[in-house]
Amino acid sequence: MKVIESHIALELEKPVRFQEYGVGIFNTIPTKSGIKKAIKKKLILIDDELATTSKYISGGEKIALLENEEIESFTRLKLDLEVLYEDDYLAIIYKPSGILVSGNKFVTIANALAQNLKKSNQIDAVKPQPVHRLDYPTSGLLLVGKTSTAIQKLSELFQKKEIQKTYFAISIGKMCSGGVINLKIDNKHASTNFEVLQSVKSERFEFLNLVELSPKTGRKHQIRKHLAKIGHQILGDKIYGINSLKLKGNGLYLHAATISFLHPLTKEKISVSKEIPKKFLKIFPDIKIF
């Protein structure tokens, strides 16, 4: 079979399973599920041997993708994204609410990145990919890696808790002025700092609060679960909290507003902010955050 794409693996600090490393290295296979399918169909060679799901990459391996008529060409998604920061290694984009970051659906942020970002000139350039999660109904800033090294190092920064993120939410019920929520999630330590910036009376909900939150850990749905656990679920949350307080329409009132970190390659201090959505201002018209 004919080789249609090839890639030389970067030197890594520790071996990575190929099905993880391979995401984004081929233009025609942009997803993890696509890599798995190509392995199953025996279309990937690593150092001239067929790749397996158990294969690890250490660095220097020659990875080749073979031609197959059954592989469907990847249809480019036409979705305009707001790019708030970009260099040759990474980017920060705005994710609107109601769009998946990644997954098996066609309309995802991951599928739209290549059409909205400049191609990296680095030798280890890959198809841009998100390096953390944002829930489907959550709006806000999403960090994207454009090279294998950047993706690896940004992931390490998250693991070391060296990336700071600030969220804003509208919560239900009368709250104290602020504090720390230390409640386990899935039997794992989870911590969130919060401060109530403003409260207004509500005929249906008694009080609505504009809350600034800084998660110190990165558990799934952490902010949503933490606020629900202390009796102040987020307005519009259809999963967590009391059914009688769930709001139909207008989506979830949770926004990832700021992200700050030391650039892992240029060592520049990066800090990007995105104003809260207009739907927040309908409830808190006088608030000025940025």
GITA-V377719 format. One record per residue. N is the residue number from 1. RES is the residue in one small letter. PHI is phi in whole degrees, 0 to 359 (none if undefined). PSI is psi as a letter, one per 40 degrees, with the letter a starting at -180 (999 if undefined). Layout:
n: (N:N)
res: (RES:RES)
phi: (PHI:PHI)
psi: (PSI:PSI)
//
This chain:
n: (1:2:3:4:5:6:7:8:9:10:11:12:13:14:15:16:17:18:19:20:21:22:23:24:25:26:27:28:29:30:31:32:33:34:35:36:37:38:39:40:41:42:43:44:45:46:47:48:49:50:51:52:53:54:55:56:57:58:59:60:61:62:63:64:65:66:67:68:69:70:71:72:73:74:75:76:77:78:79:80:81:82:83:84:85:86:87:88:89:90:91:92:93:94:95:96:97:98:99:100:101:102:103:104:105:106:107:108:109:110:111:112:113:114:115:116:117:118:119:120:121:122:123:124:125:126:127:128:129:130:131:132:133:134:135:136:137:138:139:140:141:142:143:144:145:146:147:148:149:150:151:152:153:154:155:156:157:158:159:160:161:162:163:164:165:166:167:168:169:170:171:172:173:174:175:176:177:178:179:180:181:182:183:184:185:186:187:188:189:190:191:192:193:194:195:196:197:198:199:200:201:202:203:204:205:206:207:208:209:210:211:212:213:214:215:216:217:218:219:220:221:222:223:224:225:226:227:228:229:230:231:232:233:234:235:236:237:238:239:240:241:242:243:244:245:246:247:248:249:250:251:252:253:254:255:256:257:258:259:260:261:262:263:264:265:266:267:268:269:270:271:272:273:274:275:276:277:278:279:280:281:282:283:284:285:286:287:288:289:290)
res: (m:k:v:i:e:s:h:i:a:l:e:l:e:k:p:v:r:f:q:e:y:g:v:g:i:f:n:t:i:p:t:k:s:g:i:k:k:a:i:k:k:k:l:i:l:i:d:d:e:l:a:t:t:s:k:y:i:s:g:g:e:k:i:a:l:l:e:n:e:e:i:e:s:f:t:r:l:k:l:d:l:e:v:l:y:e:d:d:y:l:a:i:i:y:k:p:s:g:i:l:v:s:g:n:k:f:v:t:i:a:n:a:l:a:q:n:l:k:k:s:n:q:i:d:a:v:k:p:q:p:v:h:r:l:d:y:p:t:s:g:l:l:l:v:g:k:t:s:t:a:i:q:k:l:s:e:l:f:q:k:k:e:i:q:k:t:y:f:a:i:s:i:g:k:m:c:s:g:g:v:i:n:l:k:i:d:n:k:h:a:s:t:n:f:e:v:l:q:s:v:k:s:e:r:f:e:f:l:n:l:v:e:l:s:p:k:t:g:r:k:h:q:i:r:k:h:l:a:k:i:g:h:q:i:l:g:d:k:i:y:g:i:n:s:l:k:l:k:g:n:g:l:y:l:h:a:a:t:i:s:f:l:h:p:l:t:k:e:k:i:s:v:s:k:e:i:p:k:k:f:l:k:i:f:p:d:i:k:i:f)
phi: (none:278:279:256:211:220:205:258:295:286:289:248:292:213:301:235:300:302:294:272:297:287:294:95:280:244:296:273:229:274:236:296:296:294:297:299:295:295:298:298:274:60:249:236:249:237:52:68:240:299:288:231:292:266:288:253:252:252:135:90:292:267:247:233:254:267:288:209:295:281:289:283:291:283:282:285:276:266:215:284:245:277:261:262:205:203:222:284:247:207:211:234:239:263:261:291:291:84:228:289:290:205:135:274:285:286:276:223:300:303:287:261:296:299:277:249:246:284:291:290:266:286:295:257:300:226:297:306:214:296:247:204:258:220:301:310:273:268:261:135:278:233:269:233:261:246:226:300:296:298:299:296:288:293:298:294:298:296:297:275:60:255:245:261:232:238:241:235:221:252:252:254:97:288:246:287:291:167:158:234:261:244:226:296:236:55:64:238:303:214:221:223:275:216:217:277:273:197:230:227:287:224:297:274:254:74:220:237:235:269:242:263:229:231:288:263:232:239:284:297:58:303:295:298:291:296:294:294:294:265:85:225:301:284:303:88:281:269:252:253:108:274:303:294:259:282:261:266:83:71:75:272:268:219:222:275:266:224:216:222:192:271:306:291:245:268:65:279:281:252:215:233:231:224:300:291:298:299:296:293:288:291:266:236:294:266:285:232:255:242)
psi: (i:h:h:d:i:i:h:h:i:i:h:i:d:i:i:h:h:d:e:d:d:e:h:e:e:h:d:e:g:e:i:d:d:d:d:d:d:d:d:d:e:f:e:h:h:h:f:e:i:h:i:i:e:e:h:i:h:d:h:e:i:h:h:i:h:i:i:h:d:e:h:h:i:h:h:h:h:g:h:h:i:h:h:d:i:h:a:e:d:i:i:h:i:h:h:i:i:e:h:i:d:i:a:e:i:d:g:i:d:d:e:e:d:d:e:e:i:i:h:i:e:i:d:f:h:i:h:i:i:i:e:i:i:h:i:d:e:h:i:a:h:h:h:h:i:e:i:d:d:d:d:d:d:d:d:d:d:d:d:e:f:e:h:h:i:h:i:h:i:h:i:h:i:h:i:i:d:i:a:h:h:g:h:i:h:f:f:i:h:h:h:h:i:i:h:h:d:i:i:i:i:h:d:d:e:c:i:h:h:h:h:h:i:h:h:e:i:f:i:h:f:d:d:d:d:d:d:d:d:e:f:g:i:h:h:e:h:e:d:i:a:h:d:e:e:h:h:h:i:e:a:h:g:h:h:h:d:i:h:h:i:h:h:e:d:e:e:i:h:h:h:i:i:h:i:i:i:d:d:d:e:d:d:g:d:e:h:h:d:999)
//
